[in-house]
Amino acid sequence: MSLILASTSTYRRDLLKRIVGDFQCVAPLVDEEQEKGNNLSPLALAQKLARLKAEAVFKQYPQS
């Protein structure tokens, strides 16, 4: 099994590289702007976006 970062953020990539070393970055193709209009709290929005991104990448890489 391989680890995938569901983000193209260079900050997140560099941070994760310090912790685990080897992983792959994949753009999750989630429309964050669409989700921002749902009147969620910042915490709820972050949790929802994280889940949507993980689900989107999982569909492409189910073994990771």
Secondary structure, DSSP 8 states (H G I E B T S, - for coil): ---EE----HHHHHHHHHHH---EE------HHHHHTT---HHHHHHHHHHHHHHHHHHH-TT-
